[in-house]
Amino acid sequence: MPGKNILEMRGITIEFPGVKALDGVDFSLREGEIHSLLGENGAGKSTLIKCINGVNRKDSGTILLDGHEINPSGPNEAMTLGISTVFQEVNLCPNLSVAENIFVGRQPMKRGQIDWSEINRRAEELMSRFHLDIDVTRPLSYYSTAVQQMTAIARAVDVQAKILILDEPTSSLDENEVQLLFSVMRQLRDSGMGIIFITHFLDQIYAVSDRMTILRNGHLVGTYNIDELGKFELVTKMVGKDMDVIFSLKRANVPPDAPVMLKAEHIGDGSRIDDMSLTLRKGELVGFAGLLGSGRTETAEMLFGATRAVHGEIFVDGEKVSIRTPFDAIQAEEAFCPEDRKRDGIIGDLSIRENIMLAVQSRKGFMHPMTKQEQTELADKYIALLGIATPDCEKKAGELSGGNQQKVILARWMAASPKVLILDEPTRGIDIGAKAEIQRLMLEMCGEGVSVIFISSELDEIIRCSNRIVIMRDRAKVAEVDGASCTQQDILRIIAEGAA
């Protein structure tokens, strides 16, 4: 059972230039509880946890740890106080071993030298607590994201943290890895640790949380026991809108005689995808469904030239095209929003304006540069159209929330007026309101004649948006089904059995 409050935050206010990120927010965490911190992108969740671990300094308010006021100057001081944070992008050293990552900066010594046998023994003990039998002397980069996150958690456990903050820990995990993480979280909760859990997956909130606190636009909406709010009420409080309004989406109406906009015939890259054929009609949205590793992303990258097709043919709007590089795809009026927006999509040090202009300027050619005024007018147009939360277009894109970064990438390609838009996991790791907004934009673009390929691990949104669904398994297409008549069970059965 949860005990006393170990963390109390009262009246926390934080202001950045042009925006009040938190406005008088209260938050509390008890011993032995998992407390979900919820809200749309830009609601203030990240700002609040960065205030707890000392990355952001509060302008006003009070933070109490075990009844004593604290003002950590950074993550190291916060860790000394017993507050440990595991971010979505695990902040460890991939070239060091698992054991070294757990004990870096705190290595046990023996006769004036690092005691490697003790480090490895204790690391093995820690990982075995999490039911992981791994070689802790291997480099961290050898292991999956799930193991890397467990390594970060093991470090927090070894430093005897009182508070563990998990920021989107499940966004890159499969179902088995999620269940392993949940088992570890419950184990730590039962030992008395307080855990702050940030996620956009509603089912996970209800599966593992004891309480939840909801933020919206920097304000506290409320704190609730997990059994006080149903999912519909929760979403309504998060986004300030009714669920029926959010999900009143209708898939695109595509005439059966609509022209074929993209056609791939027996394409393959010689290693990952051997034989893939696909047709996509004008204004049609085709969803790609399949497990991680099924070949969805590999197919998308090949269609856009990020990896080269060594055989087969691709046609865009009836014309055969040679797509050897992404530049070729852009010239053929294709667009691609990649799965990893931070690594492959957004350029964090450039402004929103500069990020949006990249594809337009590439198509125009760099011998015909747009003026800054033209760039600003176009960027402002799409900032308003997509509702990107920013004081102006000169803000660095890397300073935006995940959902707003995704909108910037989408704006980049919308500004280039593509014929074919390929979206790989565009809603991953963003809140439900931003998901609905991106889905709406996809379908609006279909209505304007853009043809869309939509890849998602969430079958409900694939079914809700798609005219047709391509189901992939073992890096091959195993079936195509009608989006209006299939169910999640149908798709899962096909994935399991390998055929329709």
C-alpha positions in Angstrom: 0.0 0.0 0.0 1.3 3.5 -0.8 2.7 5.3 2.2 3.5 8.9 3.1 4.3 11.6 0.6 8.1 11.5 -0.3 7.8 14.3 -2.8 5.6 17.4 -2.7 5.6 20.2 -5.2 3.6 23.3 -4.4 2.7 26.1 -6.7 5.5 25.4 -9.3 5.7 28.1 -11.9 8.3 28.1 -14.7 8.5 30.6 -17.5 10.4 30.5 -20.7 10.7 33.4 -23.3 7.2 33.8 -24.7 5.5 31.0 -22.8 4.5 30.1 -19.2 5.4 26.3 -19.2 4.0 25.7 -15.7 1.6 27.9 -13.8 1.1 27.2 -10.1 1.2 23.4 -10.5 0.9 21.1 -7.4 2.2 17.5 -7.5 2.8 14.8 -4.9 4.4 11.3 -5.0 3.9 8.7 -2.2 6.2 5.9 -1.1 5.4 2.7 -2.8 3.2 4.0 -5.7 3.4 4.3 -9.4 2.0 7.7 -10.4 1.3 8.5 -14.0 2.0 12.0 -15.2 -0.3 12.7 -18.2 -1.1 15.4 -20.7 -0.7 16.4 -24.3 2.6 17.3 -25.8 3.4 20.8 -24.5 1.2 20.3 -21.4 4.2 20.7 -19.1 5.1 17.1 -18.2 8.7 17.3 -19.3 9.1 20.7 -17.7 7.9 19.3 -14.4 10.2 16.3 -14.3 13.1 18.5 -15.3 12.2 20.7 -12.4 12.4 17.7 -10.1 15.8 16.6 -11.4 17.3 20.1 -11.5 17.5 20.6 -15.3 14.9 23.4 -15.1 14.9 26.0 -12.3 11.6 27.0 -11.0 10.6 30.7 -10.9 8.4 30.2 -7.9 7.0 27.4 -5.7 8.4 24.8 -3.3 9.8 21.3 -3.7 9.8 19.1 -0.6 11.6 15.7 -0.3 10.7 13.8 2.8 9.5 17.1 4.2 12.7 19.0 3.6 12.9 21.7 0.9 15.2 21.0 -2.0 16.5 22.9 -5.0 18.7 20.5 -7.0 21.1 22.3 -9.3 21.2 19.4 -11.8 20.7 15.7 -12.3 23.9 14.8 -10.4 22.7 16.6 -7.3 19.2 15.2 -7.7 20.7 11.7 -7.9 22.6 12.4 -4.7 19.3 13.3 -3.1 17.8 10.0 -4.3 16.0 11.1 -7.5 16.9 9.2 -10.7 15.5 9.7 -14.2 15.4 7.3 -17.1 14.7 9.3 -20.3 13.0 8.0 -23.5 16.4 8.2 -25.2 18.5 6.2 -22.8 21.4 8.5 -21.7 24.1 5.9 -21.2 27.5 5.1 -22.9 26.9 2.4 -25.6 30.6 1.7 -25.9 31.0 0.7 -22.2 29.8 -2.6 -20.8 26.5 -3.1 -19.0 28.4 -3.3 -15.7 30.5 -0.2 -16.4 27.3 1.8 -17.2 25.7 0.7 -13.9 28.8 1.7 -11.8 30.4 4.5 -13.8 31.7 7.2 -11.4 31.1 4.8 -8.4 33.4 1.9 -9.2 34.3 -0.3 -6.2 38.0 -0.1 -5.5 40.5 -2.7 -4.2 44.1 -1.9 -3.3 43.8 1.4 -5.2 42.5 -0.2 -8.4 39.0 -0.7 -9.8 37.6 -4.1 -8.6 36.3 -5.4 -11.9 35.2 -8.8 -10.5 33.1 -7.0 -7.8 31.6 -4.7 -10.5 30.6 -7.6 -12.7 29.3 -9.7 -9.8 27.1 -6.9 -8.5 25.9 -6.0 -12.0 24.9 -9.7 -12.6 23.0 -9.7 -9.2 21.2 -6.5 -10.2 20.1 -7.7 -13.6 19.0 -11.0 -12.3 16.6 -9.2 -10.0 15.0 -8.1 -13.2 15.0 -11.7 -14.6 17.7 -10.9 -17.1 20.4 -13.5 -17.6 22.9 -11.5 -19.7 26.6 -11.1 -20.1 27.2 -7.8 -18.2 30.7 -7.5 -19.7 29.4 -7.0 -23.2 29.1 -3.5 -24.6 25.7 -1.9 -23.9 25.2 -1.3 -27.7 25.0 -5.1 -28.1 21.7 -5.2 -26.4 18.1 -4.1 -27.2 16.5 -0.9 -26.0 14.7 -2.8 -23.3 18.0 -4.1 -21.8 19.5 -0.6 -22.1 16.5 0.8 -20.1 16.8 -2.0 -17.5 20.5 -1.0 -17.2 19.6 2.6 -16.5 17.0 1.4 -13.9 19.6 -1.0 -12.3 21.9 2.0 -11.8 19.0 3.9 -10.1 18.4 0.9 -7.8 22.0 0.5 -6.9 22.3 4.2 -5.9 19.3 3.5 -3.7 17.0 6.1 -5.3 13.9 7.0 -3.5 12.2 8.3 -6.6 12.5 6.8 -10.1 11.2 8.9 -13.1 10.5 6.9 -16.3 9.9 9.2 -19.3 8.2 7.3 -22.1 10.1 4.1 -21.3 7.8 1.8 -23.5 7.7 3.8 -26.8 10.3 1.5 -28.5 9.5 -1.8 -26.7 7.6 -4.8 -27.9 4.8 -6.3 -25.8 7.0 -8.9 -24.0 9.5 -6.2 -23.1 6.7 -3.9 -21.8 5.5 -6.7 -19.5 9.1 -7.2 -18.3 9.4 -3.5 -17.5 6.0 -3.5 -15.7 7.1 -6.5 -13.6 10.2 -4.6 -12.6 8.2 -1.4 -11.8 5.8 -3.3 -9.6 8.8 -5.0 -7.8 10.4 -1.6 -7.1 7.0 -0.1 -6.0 6.5 -3.0 -3.6 10.0 -2.3 -2.1 8.8 1.3 -1.3 10.2 3.3 -4.2 8.0 6.0 -5.7 7.8 5.9 -9.4 6.7 8.7 -11.8 5.6 7.1 -15.1 5.1 9.2 -18.3 3.4 7.4 -21.2 1.0 8.1 -24.1 -0.4 4.6 -24.0 -3.8 4.6 -22.2 -3.9 0.8 -21.6 -0.5 1.0 -19.9 -1.7 3.7 -17.6 -4.5 1.5 -16.3 -2.3 -1.6 -16.3 0.3 -0.4 -13.9 -0.6 2.9 -12.2 -2.0 3.7 -8.7 -2.7 7.4 -9.3 -2.5 9.8 -12.1 -2.0 13.6 -12.4 -3.2 15.4 -15.6 -1.7 18.6 -16.9 -3.0 20.8 -19.7 -1.3 23.9 -21.1 0.9 24.2 -18.1 -2.0 24.0 -15.6 -3.0 21.3 -13.2 -6.3 19.6 -14.2 -6.3 17.2 -11.3 -4.9 14.2 -9.5 -7.1 11.0 -9.4 -6.9 7.4 -8.2 -6.7 5.1 -11.1 -10.3 3.8 -10.6 -11.8 7.3 -10.5 -11.6 8.0 -14.3 -12.5 5.9 -17.3 -10.5 6.3 -20.5 -13.1 8.6 -22.2 -13.1 10.9 -19.2 -9.3 10.8 -19.0 -8.9 11.8 -22.6 -11.5 14.5 -22.4 -9.6 16.0 -19.4 -6.2 15.7 -21.2 -7.3 17.4 -24.4 -10.2 19.6 -23.2 -12.4 18.1 -25.9 -14.9 15.4 -26.2 -13.7 12.0 -27.6 -16.5 12.0 -30.2 -15.1 15.2 -31.6 -11.5 13.9 -31.6 -12.3 10.7 -33.4 -15.0 11.9 -35.9 -12.7 10.8 -38.7 -13.8 9.3 -42.0 -11.5 7.5 -44.2 -10.9 8.9 -47.7 -13.5 8.2 -50.4 -11.5 6.7 -53.3 -13.4 5.9 -56.5 -12.6 2.4 -57.9 -11.4 3.9 -61.1 -9.1 6.5 -59.4 -5.7 6.6 -61.3 -2.8 4.7 -59.8 -0.4 7.2 -58.3 2.3 4.8 -57.1 3.0 1.3 -58.4 5.9 -0.9 -57.3 6.5 -4.2 -59.2 8.6 -6.9 -57.6 11.1 -4.5 -56.0 13.8 -5.8 -53.7 17.0 -4.5 -52.1 18.9 -7.8 -52.3 19.0 -8.5 -48.6 16.1 -7.3 -46.5 13.2 -7.3 -48.9 13.2 -9.7 -51.8 9.9 -9.2 -53.7 7.4 -6.5 -52.9 4.6 -5.3 -55.2 2.2 -2.5 -54.3 -0.4 -0.2 -55.9 -1.6 3.1 -54.4 -4.4 5.1 -56.0 -4.8 8.8 -56.0 -6.2 10.0 -52.7 -6.0 6.6 -51.2 -4.5 5.7 -47.8 -2.9 2.3 -47.5 -1.8 1.1 -44.1 1.1 -1.2 -43.4 0.5 -3.6 -40.5 2.9 -6.1 -39.1 5.2 -6.8 -36.1 8.5 -5.1 -35.5 10.9 -6.5 -38.1 8.2 -7.5 -40.5 9.6 -5.3 -43.3 7.3 -2.3 -43.1 10.1 0.3 -42.6 12.4 -1.5 -45.1 9.7 -1.2 -47.8 9.1 2.4 -47.1 12.8 3.2 -47.2 13.2 1.4 -50.5 10.2 3.3 -52.1 11.9 6.6 -51.1 15.4 5.6 -52.0 16.8 5.6 -48.5 17.9 2.1 -49.4 18.3 1.2 -53.1 16.0 -1.3 -54.9 18.4 -3.6 -56.9 15.6 -5.1 -58.9 12.0 -4.3 -59.9 10.3 -1.2 -61.2 8.6 1.8 -59.6 6.1 4.1 -61.3 4.8 7.4 -60.0 1.7 8.9 -61.7 2.1 6.5 -64.6 5.7 7.3 -65.3 8.6 4.9 -64.6 11.1 6.5 -62.2 14.6 5.5 -61.2 14.8 6.1 -57.4 18.3 5.5 -56.3 18.5 8.2 -53.6 16.0 10.3 -51.6 16.8 13.2 -53.9 15.4 11.2 -56.8 12.3 10.5 -54.8 11.8 14.2 -54.0 12.1 15.0 -57.7 9.5 12.4 -58.4 7.2 14.2 -55.9 7.4 11.7 -53.1 7.7 12.6 -49.4 8.8 10.5 -46.4 8.4 11.1 -42.7 10.8 8.5 -41.1 10.2 6.4 -38.0 13.0 8.0 -35.9 12.1 11.7 -36.2 15.0 12.8 -34.0 17.7 10.9 -35.8 16.4 11.0 -39.4 13.8 13.7 -39.6 14.1 16.8 -37.5 17.3 18.9 -37.5 17.2 20.2 -33.9 19.7 23.0 -34.2 17.8 24.6 -37.2 14.8 26.8 -36.7 11.3 25.6 -37.5 11.4 27.8 -40.6 14.6 26.2 -41.8 13.3 22.7 -41.2 10.1 23.3 -43.1 11.9 24.8 -46.1 14.3 21.9 -46.7 12.1 19.8 -49.1 10.8 22.9 -50.9 14.2 24.3 -51.5 15.6 20.9 -52.5 13.0 20.6 -55.2 13.6 24.2 -56.4 17.3 23.7 -56.5 19.8 25.6 -54.5 20.6 27.9 -57.4 17.1 29.4 -56.9 17.0 30.2 -53.2 13.9 31.5 -51.5 14.1 34.8 -49.7 13.8 34.8 -45.9 10.5 36.6 -46.2 9.1 34.0 -48.6 10.4 31.3 -46.2 8.8 33.0 -43.2 5.4 33.4 -44.9 5.4 29.7 -45.9 6.5 28.5 -42.5 3.9 30.7 -40.7 1.2 29.3 -43.0 1.9 25.7 -42.0 2.5 26.6 -38.3 -1.0 28.0 -38.3 -2.5 25.2 -40.4 -1.0 22.4 -38.2 -1.3 24.2 -34.9 2.4 24.0 -34.1 2.9 25.4 -30.6 5.6 28.0 -30.9 6.0 31.7 -30.3 7.4 32.1 -33.8 9.0 30.2 -36.7 12.6 31.0 -35.5 12.4 28.8 -32.5 14.8 25.8 -32.7 13.0 22.7 -33.8 14.8 20.6 -31.2 13.2 22.7 -28.4 9.7 21.6 -29.4 7.7 18.7 -27.9 7.6 15.4 -29.8 4.2 16.0 -31.2 5.1 19.5 -32.5 8.4 18.1 -34.0 6.3 15.6 -35.9 4.1 18.4 -37.2 7.1 20.3 -38.4 8.3 17.2 -40.4 4.7 16.9 -41.8 4.7 20.6 -42.6 8.0 20.2 -44.5 6.4 17.7 -46.9 3.0 19.4 -47.1 4.8 22.6 -48.2 6.4 20.6 -51.0 3.0 19.5 -52.4 3.9 15.8 -52.9 1.9 13.3 -54.9 2.9 10.4 -52.6 3.4 10.7 -48.8 5.0 7.9 -46.8 4.5 8.2 -43.0 6.4 5.7 -40.9 5.0 5.7 -37.3 4.0 9.4 -37.4 2.0 9.0 -34.1 4.5 7.1 -32.1 5.4 8.7 -28.7 2.9 11.6 -29.0 -0.2 12.2 -27.1 -3.7 11.2 -28.1 -4.8 14.7 -29.1 -1.8 15.2 -31.4 -2.4 11.7 -32.8 -5.9 12.5 -33.8 -4.7 15.8 -35.3 -2.1 14.0 -37.5 -4.7 11.4 -38.5 -7.1 14.2 -39.5 -4.3 15.9 -41.5 -3.5 12.7 -43.3 -7.1 12.2 -44.3 -7.5 15.8 -45.4 -4.5 15.4 -47.6 -6.0 12.3 -49.1 -9.1 14.4 -49.9 -6.9 16.8 -51.7 -5.5 14.0 -53.9 -2.4 13.0 -52.1 -1.8 9.3 -51.9 -0.6 8.1 -48.4 1.2 5.1 -47.1 0.7 4.9 -43.3 2.8 2.6 -41.1 1.7 2.2 -37.5 2.1 -0.4 -34.7 -1.3 0.6 -33.4 -3.8 -1.5 -35.3 -6.8 0.5 -34.2 -5.6 3.6 -36.0 -4.5 1.6 -39.0 -8.1 0.3 -39.3 -9.7 3.6 -38.6 -7.8 5.5 -41.3 -6.9 3.0 -44.1 -8.8 2.2 -47.3 -6.6 -0.9 -47.7 -4.2 -2.6 -45.3 -1.1 -4.4 -46.4 -0.1 -7.0 -43.9 3.6 -8.0 -43.6 5.4 -10.8 -42.0 9.0 -12.0 -42.2 9.8 -9.1 -44.6 7.2 -10.0 -47.1 3.6 -9.1 -47.9 1.3 -11.9 -46.9 -2.1 -10.3 -47.5 -4.1 -7.2 -48.4 -7.4 -6.6 -46.7 -10.1 -4.0 -46.9 -9.8 -1.3 -44.2 -13.5 -0.8 -43.8 -14.4 -4.5 -43.1 -11.4 -6.0 -41.2 -10.9 -6.2 -37.5 -7.8 -6.3 -35.2 -8.5 -10.0 -34.7 -8.4 -10.6 -38.5 -5.0 -8.8 -38.8 -3.5 -10.6 -35.9 -4.7 -14.0 -37.2 -3.1 -13.3 -40.6 0.1 -12.2 -39.0 0.2 -15.4 -36.9 -0.8 -17.8 -39.7 1.1 -16.0 -42.5 -1.8 -15.9 -45.0 -5.3 -14.5 -45.4 
